[in-house]
Amino acid sequence: MQKNFAEMPKYIIMRNLITIMAAIGIAVVTSSCSETEKQNDKMSDSNIAIENIMTRTSVREYTSEPIGNDSVMILLKAAMAAPTAVNSQPWTFIVLRDMEKREKLAEALPNAGTKLTSSAVNIIVCGDTRKMLEREPEYWIQDCSAATENLLLAANALGLGAVWCGIYPNSERVETLRNIVNLDPNLIPLCIIPIGHPSKPREIKDKWKKENIIFME
Ligand SMILES: Cc1cc2nc3c(=O)[nH]c(=O)nc-3n(C[C@H](O)[C@H](O)[C@H](O)COP(=O)(O)O)c2cc1C
């Protein structure tokens, strides 16, 4: 039989109160989560970091404006902020301004070509065998690739233009670059990145393809 409130034992009243408060708590948390999700959805369209990722594109033509070492240091800090396996950071970055070497590289590496000389500065991203993981040294490729992408994104954020010019795993390109810049034998060049001020507006490619995704729900 249903008792009125005054007749209920104190422990039942307490239990009911706790149940009601828990239900209110869950409702508040759930509604604030969905609010946060909604806000995140809105933010993703206008978020400055996301926009920087979506507008990065390879830039191959540059003005003659120079790039100072302050900007180069920002690019290198961004590169070194990349994730690496076991935080090994197995890299060395070469900042190449020497025009004589760049001319030789431009001639010997047609895939990079005159981009190396028309840009303001080149950065060579190298794996460093002394810092690679003993058991899984091959992670250096992912690690240095992550650093390269960070560098390209930072360049875009600074209004600079850059392009990843592949060296490794093409052994001919590796040896050519090694000889021209007299590379330390512990270093393996992954890529060379010419960086300059873009000479024309960026042409952004739309690469979004929903069919590239498998949803497992
Ligand atoms: C591993 C790798 C190697 C690349 N090598 C070259 C290269 O040698 N020369 C070049 O002009 N671009 C090179 N690129 C740039 C690609 O051509 C470019 O990223 C691609 O066409 C997509 O264009 P986007 O960067 O403007 O989005 C390379 C990119 C990657 C990731």
The ligand as an SDF file (V2000), in Angstrom:
LIG
                    3D

 31 33  0  0  0  0  0  0  0  0999 V2000
   56.4620   11.9690  -50.2040 C   0  0  0  0  0  0  0  0  0  0  0  0
   56.2090   13.1560  -51.1130 C   0  0  0  0  0  0  0  0  0  0  0  0
   57.0860   13.4490  -52.1260 C   0  0  0  0  0  0  0  0  0  0  0  0
   56.8800   14.5550  -52.9500 C   0  0  0  0  0  0  0  0  0  0  0  0
   57.8080   14.8630  -53.8920 N   0  0  0  0  0  0  0  0  0  0  0  0
   57.6350   15.9510  -54.6600 C   0  0  0  0  0  0  0  0  0  0  0  0
   58.6400   16.3400  -55.5870 C   0  0  0  0  0  0  0  0  0  0  0  0
   59.6590   15.6850  -55.7040 O   0  0  0  0  0  0  0  0  0  0  0  0
   58.4290   17.4610  -56.3210 N   0  0  0  0  0  0  0  0  0  0  0  0
   57.2930   18.2160  -56.1980 C   0  0  0  0  0  0  0  0  0  0  0  0
   57.1680   19.2240  -56.8990 O   0  0  0  0  0  0  0  0  0  0  0  0
   56.3220   17.8750  -55.3170 N   0  0  0  0  0  0  0  0  0  0  0  0
   56.4660   16.7730  -54.5450 C   0  0  0  0  0  0  0  0  0  0  0  0
   55.5260   16.4460  -53.6130 N   0  0  0  0  0  0  0  0  0  0  0  0
   54.3070   17.2670  -53.4710 C   0  0  0  0  0  0  0  0  0  0  0  0
   53.1040   16.5760  -54.0880 C   0  0  0  0  0  0  0  0  0  0  0  0
   53.2070   16.6000  -55.4870 O   0  0  0  0  0  0  0  0  0  0  0  0
   51.8300   17.2770  -53.5910 C   0  0  0  0  0  0  0  0  0  0  0  0
   51.7430   17.1900  -52.2000 O   0  0  0  0  0  0  0  0  0  0  0  0
   50.5660   16.6540  -54.2000 C   0  0  0  0  0  0  0  0  0  0  0  0
   50.5100   16.8680  -55.5820 O   0  0  0  0  0  0  0  0  0  0  0  0
   49.3070   17.2230  -53.5720 C   0  0  0  0  0  0  0  0  0  0  0  0
   49.2450   18.6180  -53.7250 O   0  0  0  0  0  0  0  0  0  0  0  0
   49.1710   19.6040  -52.4960 P   0  0  0  0  0  0  0  0  0  0  0  0
   50.4120   19.4330  -51.6700 O   0  0  0  0  0  0  0  0  0  0  0  0
   49.0840   20.9600  -53.1090 O   0  0  0  0  0  0  0  0  0  0  0  0
   47.9550   19.2560  -51.6890 O   0  0  0  0  0  0  0  0  0  0  0  0
   55.7380   15.3580  -52.7740 C   0  0  0  0  0  0  0  0  0  0  0  0
   54.8450   15.0570  -51.7390 C   0  0  0  0  0  0  0  0  0  0  0  0
   55.0880   13.9950  -50.9070 C   0  0  0  0  0  0  0  0  0  0  0  0
   54.1430   13.7270  -49.7410 C   0  0  0  0  0  0  0  0  0  0  0  0
  1  2  1  0
  2  3  1  0
  2 30  2  0
  3  4  2  0
  4  5  1  0
  4 28  1  0
  5  6  2  0
  6  7  1  0
  6 13  1  0
  7  8  2  0
  7  9  1  0
  9 10  1  0
 10 11  2  0
 10 12  1  0
 12 13  2  0
 13 14  1  0
 14 15  1  0
 14 28  1  0
 15 16  1  0
 16 17  1  0
 16 18  1  0
 18 19  1  0
 18 20  1  0
 20 21  1  0
 20 22  1  0
 22 23  1  0
 23 24  1  0
 24 25  2  0
 24 26  1  0
 24 27  1  0
 28 29  2  0
 29 30  1  0
 30 31  1  0
M  END
$$$$
